[in-house]
Amino acid sequence: MEQTESGAAPPTLGVGMVGYAFMGAAHSQGWRTAGRVFDLPLRPVLAAVAGRDATAVRAAARRHGWAAAETDWRTLIARDDVQLVDVCTPGDSHAEIAIAALEAGKHVLCEKPLANSVAEAETMAAAAEAASTRGQISMVGFNYRRVPALSYARSLVTDGRLGTLRHVRVSYLQDWLVDPAFPLTWRLEREHAGSGALGDLGAHAVDLAQYLTGELLVGVSALTETFVRKRPLLAGAAPGGLGGGVASEAYGQVTVDDAALFTGRLASGALASFEATRMAAGRKNALRLEINGERGSLAFDLERLNELSFHDHTEPAVSAGFRRILVTEPDHPYLEGWWPPGHGLGYEHTFAHQARDLVHAVASGIAPAPSFADGLQVQRVLAAVEDSARNSAVYTPVPVPVAVPTPVPVPDSAPDSVPR
Ligand SMILES: NC(=O)c1ccc[n+]([C@@H]2O[C@H](COP(=O)([O-])OP(=O)(O)OC[C@H]3O[C@@H](n4cnc5c(N)ncnc54)[C@H](O)[C@@H]3O)[C@@H](O)[C@H]2O)c1
């Protein structure tokens, strides 16, 4: 057991998790690891996991190290040994579980996208706001903020190394839906997933664009497409993760997008472009982004997540150019607990970083980011994308909180066709 500097074991933070498949496994790994790697003020204890199938949830508890298994998330929330509820279920149950947990006095971590609609996300953000006055902490699981290279990228932007921002481009490409025989899992049904590649991948892209720039998107223009509109129904139980499971002979309707492309304008006037698809053959988890400013640029690819490319445009042109920063130095974000320089990290480490930051937030009472309000703002962008796509890609404003600066004025010479 870890000890504090005084030699005493830190107090515990009992965690209860709902859902135990893909994100359940990743979050379990994060909760198990964070306290062993980082010096934490509270020791996360994997108190109980909840699922609907008694045999499966007991097996998951054993595999992932949870002390108890529950078959009803309400029972999990009511447990005295659970102080934090971690929601790892599809979007259709986020609001109900998270709000119940907040009302029961628990801290909450909720997977992304925060909800399946803006209305749900608004209710969740209001519940989180009310709970914060009682000292409760809420956070959304946008884990890519916790890739060290991206946390470091954020500090380059805030330190002014890129200067005034001009462009943000983010693409998030996967290929597990290329095969038309891939069955109709919950991720392809609007009632469960809210949207398709848009909410699944586009939500990360939007969150990262807003996090890295420190600005909100104020409007979007979008195209979406569902290339394969009917898929085989599942023959048996739904598999976890991105797996397809067993297909039956019968077909059902795909009710979400396969791909979403959109442009956007940030509050400062910088322009952004986004692409989210699960139909990019050969691309497995290619989250790529580039930001261009007056003083420099940065670029990142999740498939090479220990690296950040940075170009300092203030250097003499003869020697300037993109250089590769290996983000594994002890002074880089989150690296203090890990391996010597060059001994890289991977996808799973982002969940340990997420758990670390959340534990610090609970111990200090300081609200962490991304908050439910941040999750709501992403949801508003997703809704504006869908509205725009329904209306032939018309530029669609995103409602922004009043404190955000309004877009830069349109110069008189700007062509009328440029939407604001
Ligand atoms: N942060 C990321 O990078 C990332 C990656 C994948 C998924 N996600 C998000 O995580 C969430 C879960 O996705 P996943 O990939 O783990 O899905 P999954 O299908 O692998 O697992 C879902 C789990 O929820 C359980 N479940 C479903 N409905 C339930 C209910 N009503 N009550 C209790 N349990 C229920 C299922 O039995 C399963 O254990 C989604 O919101 C998804 O968007 C985030």
The ligand as a MOL file (V3000), in Angstrom:
LIG
                    3D

  0  0  0     0  0            999 V3000
M  V30 BEGIN CTAB
M  V30 COUNTS 44 48 0 0 0
M  V30 BEGIN ATOM
M  V30 1 N -12.8370 7.9600 -24.1250 0
M  V30 2 C -12.7700 7.1740 -25.1880 0
M  V30 3 O -11.7970 7.2010 -25.9150 0
M  V30 4 C -13.9060 6.2490 -25.4970 0
M  V30 5 C -13.7000 5.1240 -26.3230 0
M  V30 6 C -14.7760 4.2660 -26.5480 0
M  V30 7 C -16.0110 4.5260 -25.9910 0
M  V30 8 N -16.1810 5.6540 -25.2210 0 CHG=1
M  V30 9 C -17.4900 5.9440 -24.6050 0
M  V30 10 O -17.6430 5.0860 -23.4780 0
M  V30 11 C -19.0220 4.7140 -23.3450 0
M  V30 12 C -19.1180 3.1940 -23.3620 0
M  V30 13 O -18.5620 2.7120 -24.5660 0
M  V30 14 P -17.8020 1.3030 -24.6410 0
M  V30 15 O -16.9310 1.3730 -25.8400 0
M  V30 16 O -17.1940 0.9640 -23.3460 0 CHG=-1
M  V30 17 O -19.0560 0.3610 -24.9460 0
M  V30 18 P -19.1350 -1.2120 -24.7400 0
M  V30 19 O -20.2550 -1.6800 -25.5830 0
M  V30 20 O -17.7970 -1.8300 -24.8880 0
M  V30 21 O -19.5420 -1.3280 -23.1830 0
M  V30 22 C -20.7440 -0.8110 -22.6850 0
M  V30 23 C -20.9900 -1.4150 -21.3130 0
M  V30 24 O -22.1550 -0.8080 -20.7540 0
M  V30 25 C -23.0440 -1.8490 -20.3020 0
M  V30 26 N -24.4000 -1.3010 -20.3370 0
M  V30 27 C -25.0770 -0.8990 -21.4350 0
M  V30 28 N -26.2700 -0.3740 -21.0670 0
M  V30 29 C -26.3140 -0.4730 -19.7030 0
M  V30 30 C -27.2730 -0.1160 -18.7300 0
M  V30 31 N -28.4420 0.4430 -19.0880 0
M  V30 32 N -26.9950 -0.3650 -17.4270 0
M  V30 33 C -25.8200 -0.9340 -17.0780 0
M  V30 34 N -24.8690 -1.2840 -17.9570 0
M  V30 35 C -25.1190 -1.0550 -19.2450 0
M  V30 36 C -22.7830 -3.0200 -21.2270 0
M  V30 37 O -23.2100 -4.2260 -20.6860 0
M  V30 38 C -21.2430 -2.9120 -21.3320 0
M  V30 39 O -20.6250 -3.4830 -20.2040 0
M  V30 40 C -19.7600 5.4000 -24.4840 0
M  V30 41 O -20.2910 6.6030 -24.0080 0
M  V30 42 C -18.6740 5.6700 -25.5110 0
M  V30 43 O -18.9360 6.7830 -26.3250 0
M  V30 44 C -15.1550 6.4770 -24.9550 0
M  V30 END ATOM
M  V30 BEGIN BOND
M  V30 1 1 1 2
M  V30 2 2 2 3
M  V30 3 1 2 4
M  V30 4 1 4 5
M  V30 5 2 4 44
M  V30 6 2 5 6
M  V30 7 1 6 7
M  V30 8 2 7 8
M  V30 9 1 8 9
M  V30 10 1 8 44
M  V30 11 1 9 10
M  V30 12 1 9 42
M  V30 13 1 10 11
M  V30 14 1 11 12
M  V30 15 1 11 40
M  V30 16 1 12 13
M  V30 17 1 13 14
M  V30 18 2 14 15
M  V30 19 1 14 16
M  V30 20 1 14 17
M  V30 21 1 17 18
M  V30 22 2 18 19
M  V30 23 1 18 20
M  V30 24 1 18 21
M  V30 25 1 21 22
M  V30 26 1 22 23
M  V30 27 1 23 24
M  V30 28 1 23 38
M  V30 29 1 24 25
M  V30 30 1 25 26
M  V30 31 1 25 36
M  V30 32 1 26 27
M  V30 33 1 26 35
M  V30 34 2 27 28
M  V30 35 1 28 29
M  V30 36 1 29 30
M  V30 37 2 29 35
M  V30 38 1 30 31
M  V30 39 2 30 32
M  V30 40 1 32 33
M  V30 41 2 33 34
M  V30 42 1 34 35
M  V30 43 1 36 37
M  V30 44 1 36 38
M  V30 45 1 38 39
M  V30 46 1 40 41
M  V30 47 1 40 42
M  V30 48 1 42 43
M  V30 END BOND
M  V30 END CTAB
M  END
